[in-house]
Amino acid sequence: MTDTPASMSYGDYLGLEQLLTAQHPISDHHDEMLFIVIHQTKELWLKQIVRELELALDHIRRDELIPVHKILSRVSRIQAVMTLSWDVLATMTPADYTRFRHVLGSSSGFQSAQFRLVEYLLGLKDAAHLRYQPGGSDWHQALSEALRHPSLWDEANAALARAGFALPEDVLERDWSEAYRPRPEVEGAWVQVYRDPARWWPLYQLAEKLVDLDDAMAGWRHKHVLTVERIIGLKRGTGGTAGVAYLQSTVGKRAFPELWSLRTQV
């Protein structure tokens, strides 16, 4: 047990001196602080999501599926909070943002290593995102490692196979850094779970929590598109990104595709 100093204060425990002095607006425009706080808060929530997903992965590898329900429920609720935060940012008008947008320079949310790490852990693998992190940096290494290892969806399918369902060998052993391709055999196996949930309850519950994550991610992406369009219209995004056009192209991404397609058959 770790001893707590008798002098420990609320501020000490939470590191508030460092946390509350980590905002450094470059301009003198009021809304730049809001922009910074919103994005720093998102990064803190992403940090927690990464911790939860890594814990869920450990449990699934050991076929401990019941605790995963609580873990993924927490993740989906964090996602809901993150989605709601776009409404706060949307109180900033186009004129407000234009006053300080130039100080962002080449920085862009596209460069968020933690967001890409969450995508990789879920199963949305795209090695091209590594180029946005300096080679040899801790984040480049963390993303490279996540890219090389099985994702949440890969581990869920492995658990399905260990339960006795026949899955192709190239689903269970493959180059994990490659983007996942949906397979009819995987869909067929999960269909059996959905047709008899009482028999396969832990797997069924796991599948539905995974759908919660995909659903929440799609909602977050959609709200992101609306917020950006509301503030900058169809202008290009910071850092040279395509802005709304790129964001719209991501709304249809699904980390667990067969869990969506199977619903037509159940």
C-alpha positions as a Markdown table, in Angstrom:
| # | Residue | x | y | z |
|---|---|---|---|---|
| 1 | Met | 0.0 | 0.0 | 0.0 |
| 2 | Thr | 1.3 | 3.5 | -0.9 |
| 3 | Asp | 1.4 | 5.9 | 2.0 |
| 4 | Thr | -0.3 | 9.3 | 1.3 |
| 5 | Pro | 1.4 | 12.3 | 2.7 |
| 6 | Ala | -0.7 | 14.0 | 5.5 |
| 7 | Ser | -0.2 | 17.3 | 3.6 |
| 8 | Met | -1.7 | 16.0 | 0.3 |
| 9 | Ser | -4.2 | 18.6 | -1.0 |
| 10 | Tyr | -6.9 | 18.4 | -3.7 |
| 11 | Gly | -4.7 | 20.5 | -6.0 |
| 12 | Asp | -1.6 | 18.4 | -5.3 |
| 13 | Tyr | -3.4 | 15.1 | -6.0 |
| 14 | Leu | -4.8 | 16.3 | -9.3 |
| 15 | Gly | -1.7 | 18.2 | -10.3 |
| 16 | Leu | -3.8 | 21.3 | -10.9 |
| 17 | Glu | -0.9 | 23.7 | -11.0 |
| 18 | Gln | 0.4 | 21.9 | -14.1 |
| 19 | Leu | -3.0 | 21.2 | -15.5 |
| 20 | Leu | -4.4 | 24.7 | -15.2 |
| 21 | Thr | -1.3 | 26.4 | -16.5 |
| 22 | Ala | -1.1 | 24.2 | -19.6 |
| 23 | Gln | -3.2 | 26.5 | -21.7 |
| 24 | His | -1.1 | 29.0 | -23.7 |
| 25 | Pro | -3.2 | 31.1 | -26.1 |
| 26 | Ile | -1.0 | 32.8 | -28.8 |
| 27 | Ser | -3.5 | 35.5 | -29.7 |
| 28 | Asp | -5.4 | 37.9 | -27.5 |
| 29 | His | -8.8 | 36.7 | -28.7 |
| 30 | His | -11.1 | 35.4 | -26.0 |
| 31 | Asp | -12.3 | 32.2 | -27.9 |
| 32 | Glu | -8.9 | 30.8 | -28.4 |
| 33 | Met | -8.9 | 29.6 | -24.8 |
| 34 | Leu | -12.1 | 27.7 | -25.4 |
| 35 | Phe | -10.6 | 26.1 | -28.5 |
| 36 | Ile | -7.5 | 25.0 | -26.5 |
| 37 | Val | -9.6 | 23.7 | -23.5 |
| 38 | Ile | -11.9 | 21.7 | -25.7 |
| 39 | His | -9.1 | 19.9 | -27.5 |
| 40 | Gln | -7.0 | 19.3 | -24.4 |
| 41 | Thr | -10.1 | 17.8 | -22.7 |
| 42 | Lys | -10.6 | 15.5 | -25.6 |
| 43 | Glu | -7.0 | 14.3 | -25.4 |
| 44 | Leu | -7.5 | 13.6 | -21.7 |
| 45 | Trp | -10.6 | 11.5 | -22.5 |
| 46 | Leu | -8.7 | 9.7 | -25.3 |
| 47 | Lys | -6.0 | 8.9 | -22.7 |
| 48 | Gln | -8.6 | 7.2 | -20.6 |
| 49 | Ile | -10.2 | 5.4 | -23.5 |
| 50 | Val | -6.8 | 3.9 | -24.5 |
| 51 | Arg | -6.4 | 2.6 | -20.9 |
| 52 | Glu | -9.8 | 1.0 | -21.0 |
| 53 | Leu | -9.4 | -0.6 | -24.4 |
| 54 | Glu | -6.0 | -2.0 | -23.4 |
| 55 | Leu | -7.6 | -3.5 | -20.3 |
| 56 | Ala | -10.5 | -4.9 | -22.4 |
| 57 | Leu | -8.0 | -6.5 | -24.8 |
| 58 | Asp | -6.3 | -8.3 | -21.9 |
| 59 | His | -9.6 | -9.7 | -20.6 |
| 60 | Ile | -10.7 | -10.9 | -24.1 |
| 61 | Arg | -7.4 | -12.7 | -24.6 |
| 62 | Arg | -8.0 | -14.6 | -21.4 |
| 63 | Asp | -11.7 | -15.3 | -22.4 |
| 64 | Glu | -12.8 | -13.2 | -19.4 |
| 65 | Leu | -15.7 | -11.6 | -21.3 |
| 66 | Ile | -18.0 | -10.6 | -18.5 |
| 67 | Pro | -15.8 | -7.8 | -17.1 |
| 68 | Val | -15.4 | -6.4 | -20.6 |
| 69 | His | -19.1 | -5.3 | -20.5 |
| 70 | Lys | -18.3 | -2.7 | -17.8 |
| 71 | Ile | -15.1 | -1.6 | -19.5 |
| 72 | Leu | -16.7 | -1.0 | -22.9 |
| 73 | Ser | -19.8 | 0.6 | -21.3 |
| 74 | Arg | -17.4 | 3.2 | -19.7 |
| 75 | Val | -15.8 | 3.8 | -23.1 |
| 76 | Ser | -19.1 | 4.4 | -24.9 |
| 77 | Arg | -20.1 | 6.9 | -22.1 |
| 78 | Ile | -16.8 | 8.8 | -22.5 |
| 79 | Gln | -17.5 | 8.9 | -26.2 |
| 80 | Ala | -20.9 | 10.4 | -25.5 |
| 81 | Val | -19.3 | 13.1 | -23.4 |
| 82 | Met | -16.8 | 13.9 | -26.1 |
| 83 | Thr | -19.6 | 14.1 | -28.7 |
| 84 | Leu | -21.5 | 16.6 | -26.5 |
| 85 | Ser | -18.4 | 18.8 | -26.2 |
| 86 | Trp | -18.8 | 19.7 | -29.9 |
| 87 | Asp | -21.9 | 21.7 | -28.9 |
| 88 | Val | -19.7 | 23.8 | -26.6 |
| 89 | Leu | -17.3 | 24.5 | -29.5 |
| 90 | Ala | -20.2 | 25.3 | -31.7 |
| 91 | Thr | -21.0 | 28.4 | -29.6 |
| 92 | Met | -18.0 | 29.9 | -31.4 |
| 93 | Thr | -19.1 | 31.7 | -34.6 |
| 94 | Pro | -17.1 | 31.8 | -37.9 |
| 95 | Ala | -16.1 | 35.4 | -37.1 |
| 96 | Asp | -14.8 | 34.3 | -33.7 |
| 97 | Tyr | -12.7 | 31.5 | -35.1 |
| 98 | Thr | -11.3 | 33.6 | -38.0 |
| 99 | Arg | -9.8 | 36.1 | -35.5 |
| 100 | Phe | -7.3 | 33.5 | -34.2 |
| 101 | Arg | -7.2 | 30.7 | -36.7 |
| 102 | His | -4.0 | 31.8 | -38.3 |
| 103 | Val | -2.1 | 31.1 | -35.0 |
| 104 | Leu | -2.7 | 27.4 | -35.4 |
| 105 | Gly | -0.2 | 27.3 | -38.2 |
| 106 | Ser | 0.2 | 23.7 | -39.5 |
| 107 | Ser | -1.3 | 22.1 | -36.4 |
| 108 | Ser | -4.3 | 19.9 | -37.0 |
| 109 | Gly | -6.4 | 17.4 | -35.0 |
| 110 | Phe | -5.4 | 15.1 | -37.9 |
| 111 | Gln | -2.1 | 14.8 | -36.0 |
| 112 | Ser | -3.6 | 13.5 | -32.8 |
| 113 | Ala | -1.6 | 10.4 | -32.0 |
| 114 | Gln | -4.1 | 9.3 | -29.3 |
| 115 | Phe | -7.0 | 9.4 | -31.7 |
| 116 | Arg | -5.1 | 7.2 | -34.2 |
| 117 | Leu | -4.1 | 4.9 | -31.3 |
| 118 | Val | -7.8 | 4.5 | -30.4 |
| 119 | Glu | -8.6 | 3.7 | -34.1 |
| 120 | Tyr | -5.8 | 1.1 | -34.2 |
| 121 | Leu | -6.9 | -0.5 | -31.0 |
| 122 | Leu | -10.5 | -0.8 | -32.4 |
| 123 | Gly | -9.2 | -2.3 | -35.7 |
| 124 | Leu | -9.2 | 0.7 | -38.1 |
| 125 | Lys | -5.6 | 0.2 | -39.3 |
| 126 | Asp | -3.9 | 2.7 | -41.7 |
| 127 | Ala | -0.2 | 2.8 | -41.6 |
| 128 | Ala | -0.2 | 6.1 | -43.5 |
| 129 | His | -1.0 | 8.0 | -40.2 |
| 130 | Leu | 2.5 | 7.1 | -38.8 |
| 131 | Arg | 4.0 | 9.8 | -41.0 |
| 132 | Tyr | 2.4 | 12.5 | -38.8 |
| 133 | Gln | 4.5 | 11.4 | -35.8 |
| 134 | Pro | 8.2 | 12.1 | -35.7 |
| 135 | Gly | 10.2 | 8.9 | -36.4 |
| 136 | Gly | 11.7 | 7.5 | -33.2 |
| 137 | Ser | 9.3 | 9.4 | -31.0 |
| 138 | Asp | 7.3 | 7.7 | -28.2 |
| 139 | Trp | 4.1 | 8.2 | -30.1 |
| 140 | His | 5.5 | 6.8 | -33.4 |
| 141 | Gln | 6.6 | 3.7 | -31.4 |
| 142 | Ala | 3.3 | 3.3 | -29.6 |
| 143 | Leu | 1.3 | 3.5 | -32.9 |
| 144 | Ser | 3.7 | 1.2 | -34.6 |
| 145 | Glu | 3.3 | -1.4 | -31.9 |
| 146 | Ala | -0.5 | -1.1 | -32.0 |
| 147 | Leu | -0.4 | -1.5 | -35.7 |
| 148 | Arg | 1.5 | -4.7 | -35.5 |
| 149 | His | -0.7 | -6.3 | -32.9 |
| 150 | Pro | -4.3 | -7.7 | -33.0 |
| 151 | Ser | -7.0 | -5.2 | -32.5 |
| 152 | Leu | -10.1 | -5.4 | -30.4 |
| 153 | Trp | -12.0 | -6.9 | -33.4 |
| 154 | Asp | -9.2 | -9.4 | -34.1 |
| 155 | Glu | -9.3 | -10.6 | -30.4 |
| 156 | Ala | -13.1 | -10.8 | -30.4 |
| 157 | Asn | -12.9 | -13.1 | -33.4 |
| 158 | Ala | -10.1 | -15.1 | -31.8 |
| 159 | Ala | -12.4 | -15.6 | -28.7 |
| 160 | Leu | -15.2 | -16.6 | -31.1 |
| 161 | Ala | -12.9 | -19.3 | -32.6 |
| 162 | Arg | -11.9 | -20.5 | -29.1 |
| 163 | Ala | -15.5 | -21.0 | -28.3 |
| 164 | Gly | -15.8 | -23.5 | -31.1 |
| 165 | Phe | -16.8 | -21.5 | -34.1 |
| 166 | Ala | -15.0 | -22.3 | -37.4 |
| 167 | Leu | -13.1 | -19.3 | -38.8 |
| 168 | Pro | -10.6 | -19.2 | -41.6 |
| 169 | Glu | -7.0 | -19.4 | -40.6 |
| 170 | Asp | -6.2 | -16.2 | -42.4 |
| 171 | Val | -8.6 | -14.4 | -40.1 |
| 172 | Leu | -6.9 | -15.7 | -37.0 |
| 173 | Glu | -3.3 | -15.4 | -38.2 |
| 174 | Arg | -2.5 | -12.6 | -40.6 |
| 175 | Asp | -0.5 | -9.4 | -41.0 |
| 176 | Trp | -2.3 | -7.3 | -38.2 |
| 177 | Ser | -1.0 | -4.1 | -39.7 |
| 178 | Glu | -3.1 | -4.5 | -42.8 |
| 179 | Ala | -6.6 | -3.1 | -42.9 |
| 180 | Tyr | -9.2 | -5.6 | -41.9 |
| 181 | Arg | -11.4 | -7.0 | -44.7 |
| 182 | Pro | -14.9 | -8.3 | -43.8 |
| 183 | Arg | -15.4 | -12.0 | -44.3 |
| 184 | Pro | -18.7 | -14.0 | -44.9 |
| 185 | Glu | -17.4 | -16.7 | -42.6 |
| 186 | Val | -16.9 | -14.3 | -39.7 |
| 187 | Glu | -20.4 | -12.9 | -40.3 |
| 188 | Gly | -21.9 | -16.4 | -40.4 |
| 189 | Ala | -20.3 | -17.3 | -37.1 |
| 190 | Trp | -21.6 | -14.2 | -35.4 |
| 191 | Val | -25.0 | -14.8 | -36.9 |
| 192 | Gln | -25.1 | -18.0 | -34.9 |
| 193 | Val | -24.3 | -16.1 | -31.8 |
| 194 | Tyr | -27.1 | -13.7 | -32.5 |
| 195 | Arg | -29.6 | -16.4 | -33.2 |
| 196 | Asp | -29.1 | -18.1 | -29.9 |
| 197 | Pro | -28.0 | -15.3 | -27.5 |
| 198 | Ala | -29.0 | -17.3 | -24.4 |
| 199 | Arg | -26.5 | -20.0 | -25.3 |
| 200 | Trp | -23.7 | -17.6 | -26.3 |
| 201 | Trp | -24.5 | -14.8 | -23.9 |
| 202 | Pro | -20.9 | -13.6 | -23.1 |
| 203 | Leu | -20.1 | -13.4 | -26.8 |
| 204 | Tyr | -23.5 | -11.8 | -27.6 |
| 205 | Gln | -23.0 | -9.2 | -24.9 |
| 206 | Leu | -19.5 | -8.5 | -26.1 |
| 207 | Ala | -20.7 | -8.0 | -29.7 |
| 208 | Glu | -23.4 | -5.6 | -28.6 |
| 209 | Lys | -20.9 | -3.5 | -26.6 |
| 210 | Leu | -18.6 | -3.4 | -29.7 |
| 211 | Val | -21.6 | -2.1 | -31.7 |
| 212 | Asp | -22.0 | 0.6 | -29.0 |
| 213 | Leu | -18.5 | 1.8 | -29.6 |
| 214 | Asp | -18.9 | 1.9 | -33.4 |
| 215 | Asp | -22.2 | 3.7 | -33.0 |
| 216 | Ala | -20.7 | 6.2 | -30.7 |
| 217 | Met | -17.7 | 6.8 | -32.9 |
| 218 | Ala | -20.0 | 7.4 | -35.9 |
| 219 | Gly | -22.0 | 9.9 | -33.8 |
| 220 | Trp | -18.8 | 11.6 | -32.8 |
| 221 | Arg | -17.6 | 11.9 | -36.4 |
| 222 | His | -21.0 | 13.1 | -37.6 |
| 223 | Lys | -21.1 | 15.9 | -35.0 |
| 224 | His | -17.5 | 16.8 | -35.8 |
| 225 | Val | -18.5 | 17.3 | -39.4 |
| 226 | Leu | -21.5 | 19.5 | -38.5 |
| 227 | Thr | -19.4 | 21.6 | -36.1 |
| 228 | Val | -16.6 | 22.2 | -38.5 |
| 229 | Glu | -19.0 | 23.0 | -41.4 |
| 230 | Arg | -20.9 | 25.4 | -39.1 |
| 231 | Ile | -17.7 | 27.2 | -38.2 |
| 232 | Ile | -15.5 | 27.2 | -41.4 |
| 233 | Gly | -17.9 | 26.0 | -44.1 |
| 234 | Leu | -16.1 | 24.2 | -46.9 |
| 235 | Lys | -12.8 | 25.9 | -46.4 |
| 236 | Arg | -9.7 | 23.7 | -46.1 |
| 237 | Gly | -8.8 | 22.6 | -42.6 |
| 238 | Thr | -5.8 | 23.6 | -40.7 |
| 239 | Gly | -2.5 | 21.8 | -41.6 |
| 240 | Gly | -3.7 | 21.6 | -45.2 |
| 241 | Thr | -6.3 | 19.0 | -44.6 |
| 242 | Ala | -9.4 | 18.8 | -46.8 |
| 243 | Gly | -11.7 | 19.9 | -43.9 |
| 244 | Val | -15.3 | 18.9 | -44.1 |
| 245 | Ala | -14.8 | 16.8 | -47.3 |
| 246 | Tyr | -12.3 | 14.6 | -45.5 |
| 247 | Leu | -14.4 | 14.4 | -42.3 |
| 248 | Gln | -17.5 | 13.4 | -44.2 |
| 249 | Ser | -15.5 | 10.5 | -45.8 |
| 250 | Thr | -14.8 | 9.0 | -42.4 |
| 251 | Val | -18.4 | 8.9 | -41.1 |
| 252 | Gly | -19.1 | 5.5 | -42.7 |
| 253 | Lys | -16.1 | 3.8 | -41.1 |
| 254 | Arg | -16.9 | 0.7 | -39.0 |
| 255 | Ala | -14.4 | -1.1 | -36.9 |
| 256 | Phe | -16.7 | -4.2 | -36.5 |
| 257 | Pro | -18.3 | -4.5 | -40.0 |
| 258 | Glu | -19.8 | -7.9 | -39.7 |
| 259 | Leu | -21.7 | -7.0 | -36.6 |
| 260 | Trp | -23.6 | -4.5 | -38.7 |
| 261 | Ser | -24.1 | -6.5 | -41.8 |
| 262 | Leu | -25.3 | -9.6 | -39.9 |
| 263 | Arg | -28.4 | -7.7 | -38.8 |
| 264 | Thr | -30.1 | -8.3 | -42.1 |
| 265 | Gln | -29.9 | -12.0 | -41.5 |
| 266 | Val | -30.9 | -12.3 | -37.9 |
